Amino acid sequence: MRMYDIIRKKRDGGELTDAEIRWFLTEYVAERIPDYQAAALCMAIYFRGMTVEETASLTFAIRDSGERLDFSGINGLRVDKHSTGGVGDKTSLVVAPIVASLGVKVAKMSGRGLGHTGGTVDKLEAIPGFQTDLPIEQFERIVNEVGIAIVGQNATLAPADKLLYALRDVTATVDSLPLIVSSIMGKKLAADDDCIVLDVKTGSGSFMKTLARSRELAEWMVAIGKRAGKRMRALITDMDRPLGYAIGNSLEVVEAIETLQGRGPADLTELCVALASHMLSISDRGNYEVCEAKVKQAIANGDALRTFAEMVRAQGGDPQWILQPERFPKAKFSREVLAETDGYIAAVDTEGYGVASLMLGAGRNTKEDVIHSAAGILLKRKTGDPVKRGEVIAVLYAEEEARLAGASRRLLEATRITKEAPAASPLILDVVD
């Protein structure tokens, strides 16, 4: 086979065979195909798409491109949750400890930031000493002892996805349905969990901008997961507004802690309770209503927060930072963003908010960029809130003062203020199972 022929075939709208897809990934992982040809194929897939069969082949080829984990050493049913990426989405830091505190094992492998969206691993690494790269034996031991461990993607686990993931991030091919499906499910199916709940975002801050496209993504992932013998469920949730008030790594960790303390933002709390309840439900812990009551109790009695702190301790971090989040340092420079007119925040371009946080140093423009943990945005007003001219709508944080002006302009451009209050909209739009 020749990579040239595979690129041309997909460029011209052809359907790739399972053999062609597997050959490409094998050769790419072995470094016999250069990045520029892999990028060309990603771009061809972006414009031409893939059939469900092609996407399933790509998913299973990514799953099989490296080590497939065997979690049989973990006692009990294992459940995982994955978000398709959003701005201010720190739900894994909340729902995983909740579920683990209620006796269901969470052996979670998470990714880094991709484009304008944040990554769970980057957020956890804002905690001093926290290790996201652990030997599998230590990972399993922590899951058995604490009920939860969250680590970065193992280099031997789905290495094809790790390569493609970084390449897509810098070649504007992130928001392609088959590439998203195969990336998410390839990793998840290699990690040997029994049950998977997906949080599929829709709206301006997500990879899928419309409800129809988000539902299609959810249906494809659920179907492919079921082909592999997993229990699957997907929630479709709104990302036309950032989740919570914090955007940026250490800022989001603090907000996650506040949510586990029972005093988090209403929207973040609502979604975390729903996700955790669905994770418990598909793990045979009762119907949704029973599981929801358990989740709320785990927050109220402090069990979930204690489980988070214990996970941090077990993975080398200082648990006192979880119990005393005021320890997290602030960035060197800050700037208030002021409303330019009276009215209501009618809508925001959530992706624009994510780009503003990236400009501040909270994300990556290239694979080599270094993230500043304390950089980011704290929103003071959100969609639907009334504002007056000159009122603070957000505070920006950066380690370099020169970053503040451009990010401030970007955030203002992404904020639409009108005289009339917008209609309220639900956060959870659909459930696909």
Secondary structure by P-SEA (a helix, b strand, c coil): ccaaaaaaaaaacccccaaaaaaaaaaaaaccccaaaaaaaaaaaaaacccaaaaaaaaaaaaaccbbbbccccccbbbbbbbcccccccccccaaaaaaaacccccccccccccccccaaaaaaccccccccccaaaaaaaaaaccccccccccccaaaaaaaaaaaaaacccccaaaaaaaaaaaaaaacccbbbbbcccccccccccaaaaaaaaaaaaaaaaaacccbbbbbbbccccccccccaaaaaaaaaaaaaccccaaaaaaaaaaaaaaaaaaccccaaaaaaaaaaaaaaaaaaaaaaaaaaaacccccccccccccccccbbbbbbbcccccccccaaaaaaaaaaaaccccccccccccccbbbbbccccccccccccccbbbbcccccccaaaaaaaaaaccccccccccccccccccc
